[in-house]
Amino acid sequence: GCDDGILYALNRADGSLRWKHEAKAGIRSSPTVCGDLVLFGDEDGVMRAVHRRDGKKKWEFKTEAEIISSANCSGGRVVFGSYDGSLYCLLLSDGKLLWKFSTESRIHGTPAISSDLVIVAGCDENLHVVKLEDGTAEKTVRMGGVSGSSAALAGDMVFVGTFGNQVLGIDWRKGEHRWDYENPDRQFPYFAS
């Protein structure tokens, strides 16, 4: 994806252009491949699904603000966050809205999926655990800082960086902080996932 509003597909062998899809707004989310579809969001708040083979449009879904979050897929569903403060779940086949979970601020990072649960860190200083089936809240864990990072899962643990100079290790099933790391020499926000 590019700020020129075009998603480019390149041949891996030689870097030549295979196809391109014009979105008309800057693309800051990383594309996600789910089966035969490529999913990506843009600065106009549109989540797009295009065919992996040729880049032709399959469906579009409009949110109320920019999408920087990449999508994640499971069980025929696609989940992603928006700067409108919502976590969305769409049907992968046609982009139909299945549910919308509202938070108190933007969602920048990509949601993680573990079985039937979605885990996402937000700019509202919370880690949200939401049921994939219907979008109801399972658990909310205070992080103590804004996060633009994608939640990284390893079993019952989730790892996420904050703008408050911390990397957190949270047991997301119990909703407990196991450890917090803060760099003692440098005071900078963690942006990386």
Backbone as ProteinMPNN parsed JSONL, in Angstrom:
{"seq_chain_A": "GCDDGILYALNRADGSLRWKHEAKAGIRSSPTVCGDLVLFGDEDGVMRAVHRRDGKKKWEFKTEAEIISSANCSGGRVVFGSYDGSLYCLLLSDGKLLWKFSTESRIHGTPAISSDLVIVAGCDENLHVVKLEDGTAEKTVRMGGVSGSSAALAGDMVFVGTFGNQVLGIDWRKGEHRWDYENPDRQFPYFAS", "coords_chain_A": {"N_chain_A": [[0.832, -1.2, 0.0], [0.328, 2.339, -0.499], [0.93, 5.876, -0.026], [-0.05, 7.136, -2.238], [-2.508, 6.13, -2.734], [-2.748, 3.673, -3.929], [-2.743, 0.153, -4.096], [-0.202, -2.038, -4.579], [0.727, -4.994, -6.268], [3.389, -7.099, -6.496], [5.626, -9.152, -8.413], [7.312, -11.727, -6.784], [9.701, -12.848, -7.623], [11.086, -11.07, -9.37], [10.293, -8.464, -8.822], [8.67, -7.067, -10.565], [5.679, -5.338, -11.663], [2.625, -6.804, -10.925], [-0.162, -6.426, -10.581], [-2.33, -3.59, -9.896], [-4.377, -1.795, -7.559], [-6.582, 0.811, -7.324], [-7.319, 2.874, -4.676], [-7.845, 5.498, -4.035], [-7.421, 6.904, -1.685], [-4.863, 7.409, 0.772], [-2.948, 4.552, 1.757], [-2.277, 3.01, 4.657], [-2.425, 0.8, 6.226], [-1.163, -2.519, 6.615], [-1.42, -4.921, 4.022], [-3.562, -7.782, 4.253], [-3.669, -11.189, 3.627], [-6.25, -13.354, 3.062], [-7.174, -16.365, 2.3], [-8.374, -16.293, -0.934], [-8.49, -13.577, -1.032], [-7.31, -10.179, -0.675], [-6.996, -7.924, 1.913], [-7.365, -4.564, 2.984], [-7.123, -1.371, 4.627], [-7.952, 2.184, 4.305], [-7.148, 5.773, 4.277], [-9.577, 7.078, 4.059], [-11.239, 5.604, 5.597], [-12.16, 3.176, 4.643], [-12.509, -0.264, 4.432], [-11.211, -2.622, 2.324], [-11.697, -5.367, 0.117], [-10.007, -7.243, -2.195], [-9.511, -9.324, -5.079], [-6.987, -11.734, -4.895], [-5.653, -12.732, -7.111], [-5.953, -10.893, -9.299], [-6.459, -8.314, -8.338], [-8.961, -7.146, -8.543], [-11.951, -5.574, -7.352], [-13.76, -6.983, -4.659], [-15.397, -6.455, -2.37], [-16.377, -3.563, -0.362], [-16.209, -1.771, 2.737], [-17.371, 0.826, 4.705], [-16.1, 2.777, 7.337], [-16.186, 5.168, 10.077], [-13.877, 6.639, 10.228], [-10.307, 6.969, 9.589], [-8.456, 4.009, 8.674], [-5.868, 2.308, 9.972], [-5.142, 0.046, 11.185], [-4.37, -3.334, 10.474], [-6.111, -6.11, 9.012], [-7.436, -9.134, 10.502], [-8.131, -12.59, 10.185], [-10.524, -15.227, 10.706], [-12.37, -18.207, 10.7], [-14.152, -17.482, 8.574], [-14.603, -14.839, 9.089], [-13.655, -11.384, 9.39], [-11.675, -9.174, 11.254], [-10.935, -5.881, 12.428], [-9.524, -2.702, 13.429], [-10.529, 0.778, 13.8], [-9.918, 4.311, 13.453], [-12.149, 5.535, 14.384], [-12.632, 4.543, 16.827], [-13.655, 2.01, 17.049], [-13.921, -1.559, 16.977], [-14.296, -3.749, 14.38], [-16.231, -6.417, 12.973], [-16.558, -8.318, 10.173], [-18.281, -10.242, 7.656], [-16.337, -12.384, 5.826], [-16.828, -13.215, 3.205], [-18.587, -11.36, 1.924], [-18.345, -8.833, 3.109], [-20.272, -7.943, 4.877], [-21.491, -6.343, 7.803], [-21.083, -7.829, 10.906], [-20.776, -7.365, 13.642], [-20.018, -4.579, 15.856], [-17.722, -3.236, 18.045], [-17.403, -0.819, 20.454], [-14.867, 1.402, 21.629], [-13.134, 3.718, 23.819], [-11.412, 5.303, 22.389], [-9.152, 5.694, 19.556], [-8.315, 2.815, 17.495], [-5.412, 1.478, 16.612], [-3.575, -0.647, 16.265], [-3.29, -4.059, 14.993], [-5.83, -6.459, 15.536], [-5.559, -9.457, 17.502], [-6.315, -12.957, 17.269], [-7.544, -15.579, 19.188], [-8.651, -18.647, 19.155], [-11.916, -18.398, 19.874], [-11.9, -15.752, 20.571], [-11.158, -12.234, 20.401], [-8.402, -10.117, 20.676], [-7.359, -6.928, 21.441], [-5.31, -4.049, 21.632], [-5.754, -0.711, 22.675], [-5.988, 2.867, 22.004], [-7.269, 3.88, 24.126], [-6.078, 3.156, 26.435], [-6.579, 0.566, 27.222], [-6.623, -3.025, 27.168], [-8.552, -5.009, 25.234], [-10.662, -7.803, 25.382], [-12.662, -9.639, 23.388], [-15.595, -11.393, 22.365], [-15.473, -13.349, 19.473], [-17.687, -14.328, 18.168], [-20.003, -12.673, 18.724], [-19.196, -10.109, 19.483], [-19.342, -9.237, 22.11], [-18.079, -7.964, 25.207], [-15.544, -9.671, 26.836], [-13.499, -9.286, 28.624], [-11.699, -6.559, 30.096], [-8.61, -5.024, 30.37], [-6.684, -2.787, 32.143], [-4.042, -0.924, 30.803], [-2.454, 1.215, 31.438], [-1.377, 3.041, 29.744], [-1.423, 4.554, 26.492], [-1.73, 2.62, 23.512], [-0.408, 1.866, 20.355], [0.305, -0.407, 19.237], [0.209, -3.716, 17.815], [-1.329, -6.481, 19.353], [0.584, -9.133, 20.526], [0.396, -12.58, 20.691], [1.065, -15.383, 22.819], [0.137, -18.251, 23.781], [-1.433, -17.992, 26.862], [-0.481, -15.5, 27.273], [-0.154, -12.045, 26.416], [1.617, -9.606, 24.626], [2.499, -6.243, 24.578], [3.395, -2.98, 23.491], [3.607, 0.356, 24.87], [2.846, 3.906, 24.675], [3.874, 5.008, 26.881], [6.5, 4.3, 27.428], [6.7, 1.565, 28.016], [6.79, -2.024, 27.856], [4.448, -4.496, 28.024], [3.639, -7.52, 29.71], [0.965, -9.473, 29.744], [-1.336, -11.625, 31.287], [-3.86, -12.566, 29.521], [-6.111, -14.124, 29.809], [-6.599, -14.286, 32.573], [-6.6, -11.616, 33.077], [-4.508, -10.187, 34.215], [-1.558, -8.304, 34.961], [1.557, -9.633, 34.316], [4.194, -8.875, 34.08], [6.01, -5.803, 33.661], [8.03, -3.95, 31.505], [10.332, -1.333, 31.513], [12.426, 0.883, 29.9], [15.278, 1.91, 31.502], [17.082, 3.877, 30.779], [16.277, 5.331, 28.553], [13.598, 7.359, 27.571], [11.096, 6.848, 25.735], [8.274, 6.402, 23.537], [6.9, 3.156, 22.732], [6.432, 2.047, 19.577], [6.544, -0.12, 17.904], [5.226, -3.345, 17.047]], "CA_chain_A": [[0.0, 0.0, 0.0], [1.126, 3.55, -0.662], [0.233, 7.147, 0.187], [-0.682, 7.583, -3.488], [-3.836, 5.52, -2.819], [-2.718, 2.473, -4.767], [-2.179, -1.082, -3.583], [0.608, -2.648, -5.628], [1.124, -6.395, -6.134], [4.617, -7.289, -7.262], [6.146, -10.504, -8.534], [8.38, -11.937, -5.809], [10.954, -13.243, -8.273], [11.849, -9.984, -9.989], [9.794, -7.156, -8.408], [7.855, -6.409, -11.587], [4.291, -5.106, -11.291], [1.671, -7.856, -11.325], [-1.403, -5.668, -10.723], [-2.511, -2.535, -8.909], [-5.764, -1.457, -7.262], [-6.655, 2.21, -6.902], [-8.237, 3.133, -3.571], [-8.058, 6.953, -4.062], [-6.969, 7.498, -0.42], [-3.629, 6.787, 1.22], [-3.052, 3.229, 2.378], [-1.27, 2.886, 5.711], [-2.509, -0.529, 6.836], [-0.498, -3.576, 5.847], [-2.409, -5.827, 3.443], [-3.729, -9.099, 4.85], [-4.167, -12.178, 2.677], [-7.15, -14.358, 3.64], [-7.62, -17.19, 1.187], [-8.222, -15.673, -2.25], [-8.704, -12.139, -0.925], [-6.365, -9.281, -0.018], [-7.771, -6.934, 2.66], [-6.593, -3.406, 3.442], [-7.89, -0.173, 4.923], [-7.361, 3.415, 3.779], [-7.334, 6.996, 5.056], [-10.99, 7.468, 4.016], [-11.989, 4.73, 6.489], [-12.77, 2.082, 3.885], [-11.847, -1.563, 4.39], [-11.414, -3.146, 0.975], [-11.317, -6.743, -0.208], [-9.774, -7.413, -3.627], [-9.083, -10.669, -5.431], [-5.54, -11.887, -4.846], [-5.14, -13.057, -8.444], [-5.919, -9.791, -10.254], [-6.676, -7.021, -7.694], [-10.314, -6.624, -8.795], [-12.741, -5.368, -6.146], [-14.768, -7.957, -4.214], [-16.333, -5.658, -1.578], [-15.867, -2.439, 0.429], [-16.996, -1.448, 3.927], [-16.993, 2.179, 5.16], [-16.18, 3.122, 8.757], [-16.337, 6.606, 10.276], [-12.57, 7.308, 10.316], [-9.161, 6.311, 8.969], [-8.09, 2.652, 9.092], [-4.449, 1.987, 9.92], [-5.1, -1.348, 11.626], [-4.517, -4.387, 9.476], [-7.184, -7.053, 9.315], [-7.107, -10.501, 10.886], [-9.239, -13.432, 9.73], [-10.734, -16.54, 11.315], [-13.713, -18.765, 10.596], [-15.002, -16.737, 7.65], [-14.803, -13.481, 9.606], [-12.511, -10.482, 9.364], [-11.747, -8.156, 12.304], [-9.967, -4.788, 12.294], [-9.858, -1.507, 14.181], [-10.615, 2.038, 13.074], [-9.704, 5.512, 14.243], [-13.416, 5.959, 14.98], [-12.697, 3.939, 18.158], [-14.418, 0.768, 17.007], [-13.43, -2.831, 16.455], [-15.331, -4.245, 13.467], [-16.197, -7.796, 12.499], [-17.32, -8.449, 8.931], [-18.288, -11.529, 6.979], [-15.259, -12.345, 4.842], [-17.325, -13.48, 1.853], [-19.254, -10.229, 1.269], [-18.123, -7.576, 3.809], [-21.437, -7.566, 5.693], [-21.19, -6.097, 9.208], [-21.633, -8.788, 11.859], [-20.868, -6.61, 14.888], [-19.119, -3.445, 16.061], [-17.436, -3.047, 19.466], [-16.911, 0.551, 20.63], [-13.942, 1.715, 22.711], [-13.143, 5.146, 24.125], [-10.465, 6.034, 21.558], [-8.753, 5.041, 18.31], [-7.645, 1.515, 17.46], [-4.349, 1.585, 15.625], [-2.941, -1.948, 16.065], [-4.043, -5.177, 14.438], [-6.342, -7.373, 16.558], [-5.141, -10.855, 17.499], [-7.421, -13.887, 17.468], [-7.229, -16.835, 19.844], [-9.848, -19.485, 19.15], [-13.155, -17.648, 19.682], [-11.756, -14.438, 21.19], [-10.361, -11.207, 19.726], [-7.657, -9.336, 21.653], [-6.86, -5.717, 20.79], [-4.852, -2.953, 22.483], [-6.303, 0.519, 22.126], [-5.52, 4.177, 22.438], [-8.008, 4.212, 25.344], [-5.26, 2.604, 27.505], [-7.118, -0.723, 27.627], [-6.544, -4.223, 26.355], [-9.921, -5.52, 25.163], [-10.876, -9.19, 24.97], [-14.033, -9.6, 22.879], [-16.015, -12.649, 21.736], [-15.512, -13.291, 18.011], [-19.035, -14.693, 17.715], [-21.015, -11.614, 18.774], [-18.641, -8.805, 19.825], [-19.539, -8.846, 23.502], [-16.838, -7.853, 25.975], [-15.206, -10.77, 27.735], [-12.618, -8.764, 29.659], [-10.949, -5.343, 29.812], [-7.453, -4.915, 31.258], [-6.035, -1.475, 32.08], [-2.627, -1.009, 30.448], [-1.736, 2.332, 32.043], [-0.805, 3.881, 28.701], [-1.961, 4.414, 25.135], [-0.968, 1.693, 22.686], [-0.648, 1.801, 18.923], [0.908, -1.677, 18.835], [-0.608, -4.915, 17.66], [-1.154, -7.427, 20.443], [1.256, -10.373, 20.137], [-0.046, -13.649, 21.579], [1.787, -16.638, 23.022], [-0.662, -18.949, 24.789], [-2.256, -17.111, 27.703], [0.183, -14.213, 27.423], [-0.172, -11.072, 25.344], [2.702, -8.643, 24.792], [2.132, -5.016, 23.878], [4.134, -1.785, 23.863], [2.778, 1.545, 25.094], [3.493, 5.205, 24.471], [4.431, 5.377, 28.184], [7.829, 3.701, 27.574], [6.598, 0.241, 28.618], [6.333, -3.236, 27.187], [3.663, -5.201, 29.035], [3.331, -8.939, 29.589], [-0.328, -9.595, 30.421], [-2.109, -12.866, 31.179], [-5.134, -12.029, 29.047], [-7.227, -14.944, 30.305], [-6.87, -13.877, 33.957], [-6.711, -10.16, 33.148], [-3.509, -9.724, 35.17], [-0.209, -7.961, 34.508], [2.583, -10.536, 34.841], [5.39, -8.048, 34.194], [6.126, -4.576, 32.871], [9.419, -3.561, 31.275], [10.526, 0.066, 31.166], [13.83, 1.158, 29.67], [15.696, 2.869, 32.529], [17.965, 4.906, 30.247], [15.654, 6.111, 27.487], [12.171, 7.564, 27.787], [10.453, 6.997, 24.437], [7.141, 5.492, 23.342], [7.076, 1.975, 21.897], [5.507, 2.0, 18.446], [6.633, -1.41, 17.208], [4.457, -4.468, 17.554]], "C_chain_A": [[0.861, 1.242, 0.0], [0.27, 4.793, -0.387], [-0.42, 7.679, -1.079], [-2.054, 6.937, -3.7], [-3.891, 4.271, -3.67], [-2.103, 1.322, -3.992], [-1.486, -1.771, -4.747], [0.879, -4.111, -5.294], [2.295, -6.627, -7.07], [4.968, -8.775, -7.342], [7.319, -10.657, -7.57], [9.724, -12.205, -6.476], [11.767, -12.064, -8.78], [11.353, -8.578, -9.633], [8.968, -6.42, -9.445], [6.394, -6.318, -11.127], [3.411, -6.235, -11.82], [0.288, -7.242, -11.553], [-1.397, -4.531, -9.712], [-3.995, -2.24, -8.764], [-5.791, -0.045, -6.706], [-7.729, 2.396, -5.845], [-8.614, 4.609, -3.482], [-7.676, 7.655, -2.761], [-5.726, 6.736, 0.026], [-3.86, 5.483, 1.96], [-1.92, 3.098, 3.384], [-1.348, 1.546, 6.436], [-1.741, -1.514, 5.966], [-1.573, -4.495, 5.273], [-2.398, -7.178, 4.162], [-4.289, -10.029, 3.788], [-4.984, -13.205, 3.451], [-7.713, -15.18, 2.484], [-7.334, -16.515, -0.133], [-8.376, -14.16, -2.232], [-7.518, -11.437, -0.273], [-7.2, -8.171, 0.61], [-6.864, -5.799, 3.094], [-7.532, -2.237, 3.686], [-7.198, 1.058, 4.381], [-7.7, 4.62, 4.646], [-8.762, 7.528, 5.016], [-11.857, 6.586, 4.902], [-12.678, 3.584, 5.781], [-11.894, 0.838, 4.008], [-12.218, -2.179, 3.051], [-10.966, -4.598, 0.893], [-11.192, -6.824, -1.722], [-9.301, -8.843, -3.868], [-7.564, -10.731, -5.516], [-4.936, -12.084, -6.24], [-4.962, -11.829, -9.333], [-6.173, -8.403, -9.655], [-8.047, -6.406, -7.94], [-11.12, -6.597, -7.492], [-13.723, -6.513, -5.911], [-15.833, -7.229, -3.395], [-15.591, -4.524, -0.877], [-16.78, -2.239, 1.624], [-16.474, -0.136, 4.491], [-17.176, 2.317, 6.664], [-16.265, 4.647, 8.855], [-15.01, 7.36, 10.372], [-11.504, 6.423, 9.675], [-8.924, 4.902, 9.534], [-6.596, 2.466, 8.871], [-4.24, 0.537, 10.352], [-5.177, -2.288, 10.435], [-5.619, -5.326, 9.93], [-6.609, -8.376, 9.804], [-8.34, -11.343, 10.584], [-9.294, -14.748, 10.483], [-12.179, -16.96, 11.099], [-14.653, -18.0, 9.688], [-15.33, -15.33, 8.096], [-13.518, -12.686, 9.49], [-12.72, -9.422, 10.438], [-10.641, -7.128, 12.079], [-10.443, -3.613, 13.131], [-9.877, -0.28, 13.299], [-10.318, 3.191, 14.023], [-11.017, 6.1, 14.769], [-13.627, 5.313, 16.348], [-13.428, 2.615, 18.194], [-13.61, -0.394, 16.452], [-14.576, -3.407, 15.637], [-15.118, -5.717, 13.166], [-17.133, -7.902, 11.301], [-17.31, -9.896, 8.463], [-17.266, -11.459, 5.855], [-15.78, -12.469, 3.413], [-17.913, -12.261, 1.161], [-19.093, -8.879, 1.986], [-19.292, -7.1, 4.642], [-21.013, -7.42, 7.152], [-21.877, -7.137, 10.075], [-21.782, -8.143, 13.23], [-19.811, -5.509, 14.915], [-18.971, -3.263, 17.564], [-16.785, -1.681, 19.639], [-15.981, 0.665, 21.83], [-13.968, 3.225, 22.908], [-12.163, 5.965, 23.296], [-10.085, 5.183, 20.353], [-8.206, 3.63, 18.538], [-6.682, 1.555, 16.286], [-3.773, 0.204, 15.26], [-3.89, -2.989, 15.503], [-4.552, -6.07, 15.57], [-5.746, -8.772, 16.388], [-6.377, -11.717, 17.729], [-6.879, -15.149, 18.12], [-8.524, -17.618, 19.98], [-11.082, -18.625, 18.869], [-13.11, -16.26, 20.3], [-10.847, -13.53, 20.369], [-9.706, -10.363, 20.813], [-7.061, -8.131, 20.93], [-6.474, -4.676, 21.836], [-5.32, -1.65, 21.847], [-5.643, 1.775, 22.645], [-6.306, 4.67, 23.644], [-7.318, 3.637, 26.591], [-5.77, 1.266, 28.021], [-6.765, -1.813, 26.633], [-7.943, -4.839, 26.409], [-9.899, -6.967, 24.689], [-12.362, -9.308, 24.661], [-14.367, -10.938, 22.226], [-16.128, -12.468, 20.225], [-16.92, -13.526, 17.484], [-19.974, -13.497, 17.639], [-20.503, -10.238, 19.203], [-18.882, -8.352, 21.244], [-18.205, -8.869, 24.24], [-16.694, -9.043, 26.901], [-14.416, -10.231, 28.93], [-11.986, -7.464, 29.171], [-9.836, -5.24, 30.84], [-6.829, -3.539, 31.06], [-4.553, -1.658, 31.788], [-1.812, 0.114, 31.081], [-1.054, 3.228, 31.028], [-1.467, 3.585, 27.367], [-1.099, 3.422, 24.371], [-1.399, 1.795, 21.23], [-0.127, 0.489, 18.36], [-0.145, -2.764, 18.637], [-0.299, -5.847, 18.817], [-0.526, -8.71, 19.906], [0.923, -11.45, 21.157], [0.94, -14.801, 21.63], [1.047, -17.358, 24.146], [-1.555, -17.985, 25.544], [-1.659, -15.714, 27.859], [-0.004, -13.346, 26.18], [0.906, -10.039, 25.664], [2.376, -7.418, 23.954], [2.966, -3.849, 24.4], [3.195, -0.608, 24.036], [3.575, 2.808, 24.786], [4.119, 5.701, 25.771], [5.741, 4.679, 28.478], [7.779, 2.317, 28.222], [6.26, -0.828, 27.596], [5.679, -4.063, 28.284], [3.534, -6.675, 28.687], [2.087, -9.198, 30.414], [-0.899, -10.991, 30.208], [-3.524, -12.447, 30.804], [-6.323, -12.875, 29.499], [-7.611, -14.54, 31.732], [-7.056, -12.371, 34.084], [-5.704, -9.549, 34.096], [-2.196, -9.37, 34.474], [0.753, -8.967, 35.139], [3.877, -9.77, 35.035], [5.269, -6.825, 33.304], [7.615, -4.287, 32.715], [9.443, -2.09, 30.891], [12.012, 0.308, 31.016], [14.292, 2.22, 30.668], [16.517, 4.042, 31.983], [17.321, 5.816, 29.215], [14.147, 6.18, 27.721], [11.498, 7.886, 26.454], [9.261, 6.054, 24.341], [7.543, 4.292, 22.494], [6.0, 1.996, 20.818], [5.444, 0.613, 17.816], [5.734, -2.455, 17.857], [5.427, -5.583, 17.916]], "O_chain_A": [[2.006, 1.206, 0.452], [-0.955, 4.757, -0.505], [-1.257, 8.578, -1.009], [-2.693, 7.166, -4.726], [-4.969, 3.853, -4.092], [-1.085, 1.481, -3.319], [-2.105, -2.052, -5.774], [1.226, -4.431, -4.157], [2.208, -6.387, -8.275], [4.641, -9.55, -6.443], [8.216, -9.815, -7.542], [10.768, -11.826, -5.946], [12.99, -12.044, -8.643], [11.931, -7.594, -10.094], [8.598, -5.266, -9.232], [5.937, -7.118, -10.311], [3.449, -6.573, -13.003], [-0.354, -7.495, -12.572], [-0.578, -4.503, -8.793], [-4.773, -2.406, -9.704], [-5.104, 0.259, -5.732], [-8.904, 2.113, -6.082], [-9.643, 4.928, -2.885], [-7.612, 8.884, -2.729], [-5.557, 5.562, -0.302], [-4.838, 5.329, 2.693], [-0.747, 3.077, 3.012], [-0.434, 1.194, 7.183], [-1.675, -1.367, 4.745], [-2.539, -4.817, 5.964], [-1.355, -7.646, 4.618], [-5.27, -9.698, 3.123], [-4.483, -13.844, 4.375], [-8.618, -14.736, 1.779], [-6.184, -16.195, -0.431], [-8.393, -13.523, -3.285], [-6.817, -12.009, 0.562], [-8.015, -7.546, -0.067], [-5.733, -6.028, 3.522], [-8.583, -2.115, 3.056], [-6.018, 1.015, 4.034], [-8.442, 4.508, 5.623], [-9.13, 8.35, 5.855], [-13.071, 6.779, 4.967], [-13.683, 3.069, 6.272], [-10.696, 0.877, 3.728], [-13.393, -2.249, 2.69], [-9.985, -4.999, 1.518], [-12.136, -6.517, -2.451], [-8.759, -9.489, -2.971], [-6.934, -9.876, -6.139], [-3.818, -11.639, -6.5], [-3.96, -11.712, -10.039], [-6.113, -7.408, -10.378], [-8.272, -5.252, -7.577], [-10.985, -7.48, -6.645], [-14.42, -6.955, -6.824], [-17.025, -7.355, -3.674], [-14.362, -4.513, -0.801], [-17.98, -2.502, 1.546], [-15.275, 0.007, 4.73], [-18.241, 2.023, 7.206], [-16.398, 5.333, 7.842], [-15.001, 8.575, 10.573], [-11.768, 5.289, 9.276], [-9.163, 4.644, 10.714], [-6.117, 2.466, 7.737], [-3.281, -0.114, 9.935], [-5.951, -2.068, 9.504], [-6.007, -5.328, 11.098], [-5.447, -8.695, 9.553], [-9.467, -10.865, 10.713], [-8.266, -15.315, 10.853], [-13.101, -16.167, 11.292], [-15.838, -17.876, 9.997], [-16.23, -14.694, 7.548], [-12.424, -13.251, 9.491], [-13.798, -8.835, 10.535], [-9.555, -7.459, 11.603], [-11.615, -3.533, 13.499], [-9.324, -0.278, 12.199], [-10.449, 3.061, 15.24], [-10.993, 7.07, 15.527], [-14.673, 5.504, 16.968], [-13.789, 2.142, 19.272], [-12.747, -0.233, 15.59], [-15.694, -3.54, 16.134], [-13.988, -6.203, 13.11], [-18.327, -7.618, 11.394], [-16.431, -10.675, 8.835], [-17.331, -10.56, 5.017], [-15.209, -11.872, 2.501], [-17.769, -12.116, -0.053], [-19.643, -7.878, 1.527], [-19.301, -5.949, 5.077], [-20.276, -8.252, 7.68], [-23.092, -7.316, 10.002], [-22.79, -8.345, 13.907], [-18.862, -5.499, 14.131], [-19.965, -3.148, 18.281], [-15.742, -1.408, 19.046], [-16.247, 0.115, 22.898], [-14.731, 3.929, 22.247], [-12.077, 7.181, 23.465], [-10.622, 4.094, 20.151], [-7.708, 3.301, 19.614], [-7.085, 1.653, 15.127], [-3.516, -0.076, 14.089], [-5.111, -2.833, 15.53], [-3.788, -6.405, 16.475], [-5.468, -9.209, 15.272], [-7.362, -11.265, 18.312], [-5.886, -15.719, 17.668], [-9.379, -17.3, 20.807], [-11.272, -18.171, 17.74], [-14.153, -15.649, 20.531], [-9.898, -13.986, 19.73], [-10.369, -9.941, 21.76], [-6.351, -8.282, 19.937], [-7.204, -4.445, 22.8], [-5.287, -1.502, 20.625], [-4.852, 1.75, 23.589], [-6.045, 5.766, 24.14], [-7.901, 3.629, 27.675], [-5.434, 0.866, 29.135], [-6.625, -1.572, 25.434], [-8.455, -5.15, 27.485], [-9.213, -7.313, 23.726], [-13.211, -9.111, 25.53], [-13.503, -11.55, 21.598], [-16.797, -11.549, 19.752], [-17.295, -12.97, 16.452], [-20.663, -13.307, 16.637], [-21.286, -9.292, 19.282], [-18.649, -7.186, 21.561], [-17.324, -9.677, 23.944], [-17.609, -9.378, 27.653], [-14.617, -10.643, 30.072], [-11.763, -7.289, 27.973], [-10.082, -5.355, 32.041], [-6.484, -3.165, 29.939], [-3.881, -2.453, 32.445], [-0.599, -0.024, 31.244], [-0.245, 4.081, 31.394], [-2.003, 2.498, 27.149], [0.118, 3.38, 24.554], [-2.589, 1.807, 20.915], [-0.116, 0.292, 17.145], [-1.231, -2.725, 19.215], [0.856, -5.988, 19.217], [-1.03, -9.305, 18.953], [1.141, -11.262, 22.354], [1.567, -15.152, 20.63], [1.3, -17.106, 25.324], [-2.34, -17.251, 24.944], [-2.255, -14.847, 28.498], [-0.011, -13.839, 25.051], [1.086, -9.648, 26.818], [2.023, -7.527, 22.779], [3.213, -3.742, 25.601], [2.122, -0.564, 23.435], [4.799, 2.782, 24.656], [4.823, 6.71, 25.768], [6.08, 4.475, 29.643], [8.723, 1.932, 28.911], [5.553, -0.587, 26.618], [6.271, -4.302, 29.337], [3.345, -7.039, 27.527], [2.133, -9.15, 31.643], [-0.942, -11.483, 29.081], [-4.299, -12.022, 31.661], [-7.443, -12.368, 29.561], [-8.794, -14.459, 32.064], [-7.605, -11.894, 35.077], [-5.976, -8.522, 34.718], [-1.775, -10.038, 33.53], [0.763, -9.136, 36.359], [4.584, -9.974, 36.023], [4.523, -6.817, 32.324], [8.372, -4.369, 33.682], [8.665, -1.651, 30.044], [12.785, -0.027, 31.914], [13.749, 3.325, 30.677], [16.637, 5.077, 32.639], [17.765, 6.947, 29.02], [13.509, 5.174, 28.031], [11.35, 9.053, 26.09], [9.243, 5.013, 24.998], [8.421, 4.398, 21.637], [4.806, 1.967, 21.115], [4.417, 0.219, 17.263], [5.517, -2.441, 19.069], [5.005, -6.646, 18.371]]}, "name": "protein", "num_of_chains": 1, "seq": "GCDDGILYALNRADGSLRWKHEAKAGIRSSPTVCGDLVLFGDEDGVMRAVHRRDGKKKWEFKTEAEIISSANCSGGRVVFGSYDGSLYCLLLSDGKLLWKFSTESRIHGTPAISSDLVIVAGCDENLHVVKLEDGTAEKTVRMGGVSGSSAALAGDMVFVGTFGNQVLGIDWRKGEHRWDYENPDRQFPYFAS"}
